[in-house]
Amino acid sequence: MSGLTGCLNLGYQPIAFIPLHLYMPLHDDGYVKYASQWTKTALLKEDFEELIVYRNKLAGLNLIGIYPDQIGYGNISQRIKQTTQFIISGTQTGQHKIALPEHFCKVTDVNIAQNKLLCEGPVQASSEAMTHAAIYLADTNVNTVIHIHHHELWQQLKNIVTTTDITITYGTPEMANAMFDAVKAIEKNKLPKIIITAGHQEGVFTFGSSMKDAYETLMMFYHEHQ
Protein backbone atom coordinates (compact mmCIF):
# COMPACT_ATOMS: atom_id res chain seq x y z
CA MET A 1 0.00 0.00 0.00
CA SER A 2 1.58 3.32 -0.94
CA GLY A 3 1.21 6.49 1.05
CA LEU A 4 -1.36 8.13 -1.16
CA THR A 5 -4.49 7.81 0.97
CA GLY A 6 -5.48 11.19 2.32
CA CYS A 7 -2.49 13.04 0.84
CA LEU A 8 -4.75 15.66 -0.68
CA ASN A 9 -7.05 17.70 1.57
CA LEU A 10 -7.35 15.48 4.60
CA GLY A 11 -10.35 17.46 5.78
CA TYR A 12 -12.24 16.71 2.60
CA GLN A 13 -16.03 16.69 3.09
CA PRO A 14 -18.16 14.20 1.13
CA ILE A 15 -20.38 15.80 -1.50
CA ALA A 16 -22.51 14.57 -4.37
CA PHE A 17 -20.34 13.27 -7.18
CA ILE A 18 -21.48 12.47 -10.70
CA PRO A 19 -20.30 9.31 -12.50
CA LEU A 20 -19.45 10.51 -16.00
CA HIS A 21 -19.98 7.21 -17.84
CA LEU A 22 -22.46 4.48 -16.99
CA TYR A 23 -21.00 1.96 -19.41
CA MET A 24 -17.60 1.19 -20.86
CA PRO A 25 -17.14 0.53 -24.59
CA LEU A 26 -14.87 -2.15 -25.97
CA HIS A 27 -12.27 0.53 -26.62
CA ASP A 28 -11.58 1.61 -23.05
CA ASP A 29 -9.31 4.60 -23.66
CA GLY A 30 -10.46 8.13 -23.02
CA TYR A 31 -13.37 7.34 -20.70
CA VAL A 32 -13.38 8.81 -17.19
CA LYS A 33 -13.41 6.12 -14.50
CA TYR A 34 -13.41 8.31 -11.39
CA ALA A 35 -16.39 10.12 -9.87
CA SER A 36 -16.12 13.76 -10.85
CA GLN A 37 -17.65 16.98 -9.67
CA TRP A 38 -17.15 19.47 -12.45
CA THR A 39 -17.98 23.14 -12.00
CA LYS A 40 -18.44 24.60 -15.46
CA THR A 41 -16.87 28.04 -15.65
CA ALA A 42 -15.58 30.50 -18.20
CA LEU A 43 -11.94 30.39 -19.31
CA LEU A 44 -9.41 29.77 -16.55
CA LYS A 45 -7.71 32.85 -15.12
CA GLU A 46 -4.29 31.22 -14.78
CA ASP A 47 -1.56 31.75 -17.37
CA PHE A 48 -0.88 28.45 -19.16
CA GLU A 49 0.17 29.56 -22.63
CA GLU A 50 3.28 27.36 -22.52
CA LEU A 51 1.13 24.32 -21.74
CA ILE A 52 -0.95 24.97 -24.86
CA VAL A 53 2.19 25.32 -27.01
CA TYR A 54 3.60 21.97 -25.89
CA ARG A 55 0.23 20.23 -26.14
CA ASN A 56 -0.04 21.34 -29.75
CA LYS A 57 3.52 20.15 -30.49
CA LEU A 58 2.53 16.70 -29.25
CA ALA A 59 -0.68 16.75 -31.26
CA GLY A 60 1.36 17.67 -34.34
CA LEU A 61 3.34 14.44 -33.84
CA ASN A 62 0.09 12.45 -33.29
CA LEU A 63 1.22 11.66 -29.74
CA ILE A 64 -1.97 13.30 -28.49
CA GLY A 65 -5.00 12.82 -30.71
CA ILE A 66 -8.03 10.72 -31.51
CA TYR A 67 -8.49 7.14 -32.73
CA PRO A 68 -10.67 6.29 -35.74
CA ASP A 69 -13.46 5.25 -33.34
CA GLN A 70 -13.45 8.84 -32.03
CA ILE A 71 -11.88 7.99 -28.65
CA GLY A 72 -9.29 10.57 -27.64
CA TYR A 73 -5.86 9.72 -26.25
CA GLY A 74 -3.04 11.55 -24.51
CA ASN A 75 -3.01 14.50 -22.14
CA ILE A 76 -0.69 17.05 -20.58
CA SER A 77 -0.75 19.03 -17.35
CA GLN A 78 1.04 21.77 -15.45
CA ARG A 79 1.18 22.29 -11.70
CA ILE A 80 -0.12 25.60 -10.37
CA LYS A 81 2.92 26.93 -8.52
CA GLN A 82 3.34 25.87 -4.90
CA THR A 83 -0.01 24.05 -4.77
CA THR A 84 -1.33 20.54 -5.36
CA GLN A 85 -3.70 21.91 -8.01
CA PHE A 86 -2.93 21.67 -11.71
CA ILE A 87 -4.21 22.55 -15.17
CA ILE A 88 -4.80 19.64 -17.54
CA SER A 89 -6.16 19.12 -21.04
CA GLY A 90 -9.83 18.26 -21.00
CA THR A 91 -11.42 14.89 -21.61
CA GLN A 92 -12.22 14.12 -25.26
CA THR A 93 -10.29 17.07 -26.67
CA GLY A 94 -7.89 14.97 -28.74
CA GLN A 95 -9.72 15.78 -31.97
CA HIS A 96 -8.41 19.36 -31.82
CA LYS A 97 -5.07 19.60 -33.60
CA ILE A 98 -4.77 23.15 -32.28
CA ALA A 99 -5.95 23.35 -28.69
CA LEU A 100 -7.25 26.62 -27.28
CA PRO A 101 -7.70 27.83 -23.67
CA GLU A 102 -11.25 26.48 -23.64
CA HIS A 103 -9.90 22.94 -23.97
CA PHE A 104 -8.28 22.97 -20.51
CA CYS A 105 -9.51 22.46 -16.98
CA LYS A 106 -8.21 23.07 -13.43
CA VAL A 107 -8.14 20.16 -10.97
CA THR A 108 -8.75 21.64 -7.53
CA ASP A 109 -9.00 18.55 -5.33
CA VAL A 110 -8.47 14.80 -5.52
CA ASN A 111 -9.31 11.98 -3.13
CA ILE A 112 -7.54 8.96 -4.57
CA ALA A 113 -8.72 6.51 -1.92
CA GLN A 114 -12.34 7.36 -2.75
CA ASN A 115 -11.69 7.70 -6.50
CA LYS A 116 -13.12 11.24 -6.56
CA LEU A 117 -11.99 14.43 -8.23
CA LEU A 118 -13.07 18.08 -8.28
CA CYS A 119 -12.39 20.25 -11.29
CA GLU A 120 -13.50 23.53 -12.84
CA GLY A 121 -13.30 25.13 -16.23
CA PRO A 122 -14.94 25.09 -19.67
CA VAL A 123 -14.41 21.31 -20.00
CA GLN A 124 -14.09 18.36 -17.65
CA ALA A 125 -10.67 17.01 -16.68
CA SER A 126 -8.91 14.29 -18.63
CA SER A 127 -9.58 10.65 -17.80
CA GLU A 128 -5.97 10.42 -16.55
CA ALA A 129 -6.24 13.38 -14.14
CA MET A 130 -6.03 11.08 -11.09
CA THR A 131 -2.77 9.64 -12.41
CA HIS A 132 -1.32 13.11 -12.96
CA ALA A 133 -2.28 14.03 -9.39
CA ALA A 134 -0.38 11.02 -8.02
CA ILE A 135 2.79 12.07 -9.86
CA TYR A 136 2.59 15.60 -8.45
CA LEU A 137 2.05 14.17 -4.96
CA ALA A 138 5.02 11.85 -5.25
CA ASP A 139 7.54 14.59 -6.07
CA THR A 140 7.05 18.25 -5.22
CA ASN A 141 9.71 19.16 -7.81
CA VAL A 142 7.53 17.90 -10.67
CA ASN A 143 5.72 20.72 -12.44
CA THR A 144 4.72 19.02 -15.71
CA VAL A 145 3.31 15.62 -16.66
CA ILE A 146 2.98 14.39 -20.25
CA HIS A 147 1.01 11.29 -21.27
CA ILE A 148 1.15 10.17 -24.87
CA HIS A 149 0.27 7.09 -26.90
CA HIS A 150 2.82 5.50 -29.20
CA HIS A 151 2.64 1.78 -29.90
CA GLU A 152 6.26 1.21 -31.00
CA LEU A 153 7.75 3.23 -28.16
CA TRP A 154 5.47 1.45 -25.66
CA GLN A 155 6.45 -1.98 -27.00
CA GLN A 156 10.17 -1.29 -27.11
CA LEU A 157 10.46 0.33 -23.68
CA LYS A 158 8.07 -1.93 -21.76
CA ASN A 159 9.99 -3.52 -18.86
CA ILE A 160 13.16 -1.76 -20.02
CA VAL A 161 12.40 1.53 -18.29
CA THR A 162 10.14 1.87 -15.23
CA THR A 163 6.92 -0.03 -16.02
CA THR A 164 3.68 -0.47 -14.10
CA ASP A 165 2.13 -3.92 -13.67
CA ILE A 166 0.16 -5.30 -16.60
CA THR A 167 -2.87 -5.92 -14.35
CA ILE A 168 -3.28 -2.20 -13.58
CA THR A 169 -5.58 -0.28 -15.93
CA TYR A 170 -5.63 3.43 -16.68
CA GLY A 171 -7.44 6.08 -14.70
CA THR A 172 -7.96 3.99 -11.54
CA PRO A 173 -6.82 4.37 -7.90
CA GLU A 174 -4.59 1.34 -8.51
CA MET A 175 -2.85 3.18 -11.33
CA ALA A 176 -2.50 6.29 -9.17
CA ASN A 177 -0.88 4.25 -6.40
CA ALA A 178 1.41 2.49 -8.88
CA MET A 179 2.47 5.82 -10.38
CA PHE A 180 3.15 7.29 -6.96
CA ASP A 181 5.43 4.36 -6.13
CA ALA A 182 7.09 4.47 -9.57
CA VAL A 183 7.96 8.17 -9.26
CA LYS A 184 9.38 7.59 -5.77
CA ALA A 185 11.55 4.75 -7.12
CA ILE A 186 12.73 6.87 -10.05
CA GLU A 187 13.66 9.69 -7.70
CA LYS A 188 15.48 7.37 -5.27
CA ASN A 189 17.44 5.51 -7.97
CA LYS A 190 18.07 8.50 -10.27
CA LEU A 191 16.36 6.81 -13.21
CA PRO A 192 15.01 8.47 -16.39
CA LYS A 193 11.70 10.22 -15.74
CA ILE A 194 9.65 8.02 -18.01
CA ILE A 195 7.05 5.38 -17.14
CA ILE A 196 5.42 2.76 -19.37
CA THR A 197 1.94 1.55 -18.39
CA ALA A 198 1.92 -2.14 -19.30
CA GLY A 199 -1.79 -2.49 -18.56
CA HIS A 200 -2.74 0.58 -20.60
CA GLN A 201 -1.78 -0.16 -24.17
CA GLU A 202 0.45 2.44 -25.87
CA GLY A 203 0.61 4.57 -22.70
CA VAL A 204 3.84 6.47 -22.03
CA PHE A 205 4.32 9.10 -19.29
CA THR A 206 7.16 11.56 -18.80
CA PHE A 207 7.48 14.26 -16.18
CA GLY A 208 9.88 16.96 -15.06
CA SER A 209 10.52 20.20 -13.23
CA SER A 210 9.51 22.17 -16.32
CA MET A 211 7.60 21.72 -19.54
CA LYS A 212 10.90 21.69 -21.43
CA ASP A 213 12.36 18.94 -19.21
CA ALA A 214 9.36 16.61 -19.58
CA TYR A 215 9.19 17.20 -23.33
CA GLU A 216 12.93 16.68 -23.89
CA THR A 217 12.85 13.40 -21.94
CA LEU A 218 10.05 12.19 -24.18
CA MET A 219 11.77 13.35 -27.36
CA MET A 220 15.05 11.64 -26.40
CA PHE A 221 13.32 8.26 -26.26
CA TYR A 222 11.00 9.05 -29.17
CA HIS A 223 13.85 9.81 -31.58
CA GLU A 224 15.95 6.87 -30.37
CA HIS A 225 13.15 4.44 -31.22
CA GLN A 226 11.94 5.78 -34.55
Secondary structure, DSSP 8 states (H G I E B T S, - for coil): --TTTT-S-TT------EES-SS--SS-TT---SEEEEEE-SS-SS--HHHHHHHHHHHHTTSSEE-TTS-EE-EEEEE-TTSS-EEEEBTT-TT-SS--GGGEEEEEEEETTTTEEEEEESS-B-TTHHHHHHHHHH-TT--EEEEEE-HHHHHHHTTTS-EE-TT--TTSHHHHHHHHHHHHHHHHHT--SEEEETTSTTEEEEEESSHHHHHHHHHHHHHHT-
